[in-house]
Amino acid sequence: MTGRMDASPPVTGGVSFLHDARRADPDRFFCALFMPSAARMAAMVLIAFNHECTRAVATPASWAVAGPMAGLIRLQWWRDVLESGNAQRHDTAAALLDLMARGGVRRETLDGIIMARECELDGLPDRAAWQASMLDGAGGVQVAMAQAAGFTDPTQLARIRLMGGIYAVGALVRHLPAVLRAGRCPLPEDALAAVGLTRDGLRTGQATPTQIATLRDGLRQQGREWLEMVREGPRLPRAALAAGLPAVLGLRDMRGHVGGDGDASPRGVGDRLAVMGALLRGWV
């Protein structure tokens, strides 16, 4: 019993989605290449959709003028698309609606991705709110990919959701200075307060290397906790594991060395081999 239905037919939309996904999110793009062929183009559409939602919260210039309002308006546009079924001549929106119409992804999963970004803009008051945002957002992207591959079993999808959260944690560890420079603050306010920071202070670059290091340590601890939960269950089917492969990169980011203010080094052969090795082993 795999909890898998026949995957929906691949979403049509041309080679542009492949190029866009590779440019916007090379980690997820590479991992999506190991998805079943029938779900691969759907994964590219989901990467493009997630990128649009992330762009809505990365608005450093407009933040100083309008606060979160500009991002909330952009996210509401996507809510309206899902509600109305009107793509408004937007290629990604059209492909996303086509994917939904084919039954390739559940509406509530996409709503969760949007809601996660809205919560980030509104502020994440505590760890519980932050966990939900991470798992609905980054976790929801990987769940949507699993759904596109035909998986429906709630237990399997819950583990894939955690794997998406692990990737997001690792990405924050790896890219935290760059994320903050982009105007984002995807961290819980209680964790910021514990190191003497506020959302606005963190966003404007007032954090010291020591404070950044402490925040990264907290992220690593959360990633380890989610990894333990993922490993409590049996091995996932190969196609389901493929939907959660970004977790492998997240784990490498959690374990890697990062400076207080510097940017992470580019991905290398070791990262790609780690992803392929996890797929061959059937385990993260």
C-alpha positions in Angstrom: 0.0 0.0 0.0 1.8 3.1 -1.2 -1.0 5.7 -0.8 -0.4 6.7 -4.4 -2.9 7.3 -7.2 -2.0 7.6 -10.8 -0.2 10.9 -11.3 -2.1 13.5 -13.2 -0.9 14.2 -16.8 2.0 16.6 -17.0 1.1 20.2 -17.1 1.8 21.8 -20.5 3.4 25.2 -20.5 6.6 25.0 -22.5 10.2 24.9 -21.7 10.0 28.4 -20.1 8.9 26.8 -16.8 12.1 24.7 -16.7 14.3 27.8 -17.3 12.3 29.9 -14.8 12.5 27.2 -12.1 16.2 26.6 -12.6 16.9 30.3 -12.3 14.5 31.0 -9.4 15.1 28.0 -7.2 18.1 25.8 -8.3 17.9 23.6 -5.3 14.3 22.5 -5.8 14.8 22.4 -9.5 17.6 19.9 -9.2 15.7 17.7 -6.8 12.6 17.9 -9.0 14.5 16.2 -11.8 14.2 13.0 -9.9 10.4 13.2 -9.7 8.4 10.8 -11.8 8.3 12.1 -15.4 4.5 12.6 -15.3 4.9 14.9 -12.3 8.1 16.8 -13.3 6.5 19.7 -15.1 3.9 20.1 -12.4 6.9 20.4 -9.9 8.3 23.2 -12.1 5.0 25.0 -12.0 4.9 24.7 -8.2 8.4 26.0 -7.9 7.4 29.0 -10.0 4.3 29.6 -7.8 6.3 29.4 -4.7 8.8 31.8 -6.1 6.0 34.3 -6.8 4.8 34.0 -3.2 8.4 34.4 -1.8 8.9 37.5 -4.0 5.8 39.0 -2.3 7.5 39.1 1.1 11.0 40.1 -0.2 10.3 43.8 -0.7 13.0 45.8 1.2 12.3 49.0 -0.8 8.5 49.1 -0.3 8.7 47.9 3.3 10.0 51.3 4.4 7.1 53.0 2.8 4.1 50.7 3.1 5.2 48.0 5.6 3.7 44.6 4.8 0.8 46.0 2.7 2.5 45.6 -0.7 3.3 42.0 0.0 -0.2 41.3 1.3 -1.7 42.7 -1.8 0.4 40.5 -4.0 -0.5 37.4 -2.0 -4.2 38.4 -2.1 -3.9 38.4 -5.9 -2.9 34.7 -5.8 -5.8 34.0 -3.4 -8.1 35.6 -5.9 -6.7 33.5 -8.7 -7.4 30.3 -6.8 -10.8 31.4 -5.7 -12.0 32.7 -9.1 -10.2 30.3 -11.5 -9.2 33.4 -13.5 -5.5 33.3 -14.4 -5.6 36.9 -15.6 -3.2 36.1 -18.5 -0.5 35.1 -16.1 1.4 32.0 -17.3 2.2 30.6 -13.9 -1.4 31.2 -12.7 -2.8 29.5 -15.8 -0.6 26.4 -15.3 -1.4 26.3 -11.6 -5.1 26.4 -12.3 -4.7 23.7 -14.9 -2.9 21.5 -12.4 -5.7 22.0 -9.9 -8.3 21.2 -12.5 -6.6 17.9 -13.3 -6.6 17.0 -9.6 -2.8 17.2 -9.4 -2.7 19.3 -6.3 -5.1 20.1 -3.5 -6.4 23.7 -3.2 -5.8 23.7 0.6 -2.2 22.9 0.1 -1.7 26.0 -2.1 -3.7 28.1 0.3 -1.4 27.0 3.0 1.7 28.2 1.0 0.1 31.6 0.6 -1.0 31.8 4.2 2.5 31.0 5.4 3.9 34.0 3.6 1.1 36.2 4.9 1.9 35.1 8.4 5.5 36.0 7.8 4.5 39.5 6.8 2.1 39.9 9.8 4.8 38.6 12.2 5.4 35.2 13.8 4.8 35.7 17.5 6.2 32.4 18.8 7.8 29.1 17.9 4.4 27.4 17.3 3.4 30.0 14.8 6.8 29.9 13.1 6.7 26.1 12.9 3.3 26.2 11.3 4.5 28.8 8.8 7.6 26.7 7.9 5.7 23.5 7.5 2.7 25.0 5.5 5.1 27.1 3.3 8.2 25.2 2.4 6.6 21.9 3.7 3.5 22.6 1.6 5.6 23.0 -1.6 7.0 19.5 -1.2 3.6 18.1 -0.3 2.1 19.7 -3.4 4.8 18.0 -5.5 4.0 14.6 -3.8 0.3 15.2 -4.6 1.3 15.9 -8.2 3.0 12.6 -8.2 -0.2 10.9 -7.1 0.5 10.4 -3.4 -2.5 10.8 -1.0 -1.6 8.9 2.2 -1.8 11.4 5.0 1.1 9.8 7.0 3.4 9.9 4.0 2.4 13.5 3.2 3.0 14.5 6.8 6.6 13.2 6.6 7.2 14.9 3.3 5.9 18.1 4.9 8.5 17.8 7.7 11.2 17.2 5.0 10.2 20.5 3.4 10.5 22.1 6.8 14.0 20.7 7.2 15.0 22.2 3.8 13.6 25.6 4.9 15.5 25.5 8.2 18.8 24.6 6.4 18.2 27.4 3.8 17.8 29.9 6.6 21.0 28.7 8.3 22.8 29.0 5.0 21.3 32.3 3.7 20.2 34.2 6.8 22.2 37.4 6.1 20.9 37.5 2.5 17.4 36.7 3.5 17.4 39.6 6.0 18.9 42.0 3.4 16.0 41.1 1.1 13.6 42.6 3.7 12.3 39.3 5.1 12.1 38.2 8.7 10.9 34.6 8.8 11.8 34.0 12.4 9.7 33.9 15.6 9.5 37.1 17.7 10.1 35.2 20.9 13.4 33.8 19.5 14.4 37.3 18.5 13.6 38.7 21.9 15.7 36.0 23.5 18.8 37.4 21.8 17.8 41.0 22.3 16.4 41.7 18.8 13.2 42.8 17.2 11.8 42.2 13.7 12.6 45.8 12.6 16.0 45.7 14.2 16.9 42.4 12.5 15.6 43.6 9.1 17.7 46.8 9.2 20.9 44.9 9.8 21.4 45.6 13.5 22.1 42.0 14.5 25.6 41.1 15.6 27.5 38.0 14.4 26.9 36.5 17.8 23.2 37.0 17.6 23.0 35.6 14.1 25.0 32.5 15.3 22.6 32.0 18.2 19.6 32.2 15.9 21.2 29.7 13.5 21.8 27.3 16.5 18.1 27.4 17.2 17.3 26.7 13.6 19.6 23.7 13.6 18.0 22.3 16.7 14.5 22.5 15.1 15.9 20.8 12.0 17.2 17.9 14.1 13.9 17.5 15.8 12.0 17.3 12.5 14.6 14.9 11.1 14.0 12.5 14.1 10.3 12.6 13.3 10.9 11.8 9.7 13.1 8.8 10.5 10.5 7.3 12.9 8.5 5.9 10.0 9.3 3.3 7.4 11.1 4.1 4.2 9.0 6.2 1.8 8.3 4.9 -1.7 11.0 6.1 -4.1 8.7 8.6 -5.8 7.5 10.0 -2.5 11.1 10.4 -1.3 11.9 12.3 -4.5 9.3 14.9 -3.4 11.2 15.4 -0.1 14.8 15.4 -1.5 15.5 19.1 -0.8 15.7 18.0 2.9 19.1 16.4 2.0 20.4 19.9 1.0 18.9 21.3 4.1 20.7 18.9 6.3 24.0 19.7 4.6 23.4 23.4 5.2 22.6 22.8 8.8 26.0 20.9 9.2 28.0 23.3 7.1 30.2 26.2 8.3 28.7 29.6 7.7 30.1 33.0 8.8 28.2 35.6 10.8 27.9 38.1 7.9 29.1 36.3 4.9 27.0 34.5 2.1 27.1 30.8 1.6 29.4 29.3 -1.0 27.7 28.0 -4.2 26.4 24.5 -4.5 28.9 21.9 -5.6 29.3 18.4 -6.8 29.1 17.1 -3.2 25.6 18.5 -2.8 24.4 16.8 -6.0 26.0 13.5 -5.0 24.3 13.7 -1.6 20.9 14.1 -3.2 21.5 11.2 -5.6 22.9 9.1 -2.8 19.9 9.6 -0.6 17.6 8.6 -3.4 19.6 5.4 -4.1 19.6 4.5 -0.3 16.0 5.3 0.0 16.6 7.4 3.1 17.7 10.8 4.3 
